[in-house]
């Protein structure tokens, strides 16, 4: 694989990956030191998002998860501390867990300053949208 040290934005579409149920699989993402924006979308059978596999993306500031209708869980400790924005759209199960501060999801995302669910900014400090 060629060096991707300067890559800042990456979009991964899962339209042709019907068998993937957990993302990212161990070792799937290479070391991408400059990656600031990651989009994960259209993984129709994805049920679990593995947070620990993103921890080595130390420059990651924006994470978009969209149109993964079966995703309901985030496995691992938490998303990277460098994240400034998490946006979730078209993922009804995960959206519900985020909105309700689900005990398995909330500790993994509570450190992110801006969280948007279906375009709505979530203000967890006051408990309102």
Residue pairs with C-beta under 8 A, 6 or more apart in sequence:
1 30
4 30
4 32
5 32
5 33
5 34
6 34
7 32
7 34
7 35
8 34
8 35
8 36
8 37
9 35
9 36
9 37
9 38
9 39
10 32
10 35
10 37
10 38
10 39
11 38
11 39
11 41
12 38
12 39
12 40
12 41
13 41
13 42
14 20
14 23
14 40
14 41
14 42
14 43
14 44
14 46
14 68
15 42
15 44
17 43
18 44
18 45
19 45
20 43
20 45
20 46
21 45
21 46
21 47
21 48
21 70
22 46
22 47
22 48
22 49
22 50
22 75
23 40
23 43
23 46
23 48
23 49
23 50
24 50
24 53
24 54
25 50
25 53
26 50
26 53
28 53
29 53
29 54
29 56
29 57
31 56
32 57
33 58
33 59
34 59
35 57
35 59
35 60
36 59
36 60
36 61
36 62
37 60
37 61
37 62
37 63
37 64
38 54
38 57
38 60
38 62
38 63
38 64
39 63
39 64
39 66
40 49
40 63
40 64
40 65
40 66
40 68
41 64
41 65
41 66
41 67
41 68
42 66
42 67
42 68
43 68
43 71
44 68
44 69
44 70
45 70
46 68
46 70
46 71
47 70
47 71
47 72
47 73
48 71
48 72
48 73
48 74
48 75
49 65
49 68
49 71
49 73
49 74
49 75
49 94
50 74
50 75
50 76
51 74
51 75
51 76
51 77
51 78
51 79
51 108
52 75
52 76
52 77
53 76
54 60
54 63
54 79
54 80
55 76
55 77
55 80
57 80
57 82
58 80
58 82
59 82
60 80
60 82
60 83
61 82
61 83
61 84
61 85
62 83
62 84
62 85
62 87
63 79
63 83
63 85
63 86
63 87
64 87
64 88
64 89
65 71
65 86
65 87
65 88
65 89
65 91
65 94
66 87
66 88
66 89
66 90
66 91
67 89
67 90
67 91
68 90
68 91
68 94
69 90
69 91
69 92
69 93
70 93
71 91
71 93
71 94
72 93
72 94
72 97
73 94
73 97
73 104
73 105
74 94
74 104
74 105
74 108
74 109
76 108
77 108
78 107
78 108
78 109
78 111
79 86
79 108
79 109
79 111
79 112
81 111
83 111
83 112
84 112
84 113
84 114
85 112
85 113
85 114
85 115
85 116
86 109
86 112
86 114
86 115
86 116
87 115
87 116
87 117
88 94
88 95
88 98
88 115
88 116
88 117
88 118
89 116
89 117
89 118
89 119
90 118
94 105
95 117
95 118
96 102
97 104
97 105
98 105
98 106
98 109
98 115
98 117
98 122
99 117
99 122
101 124
109 115
110 124
114 121
115 121
115 122
115 124
116 122
120 129
121 129
122 129
123 129
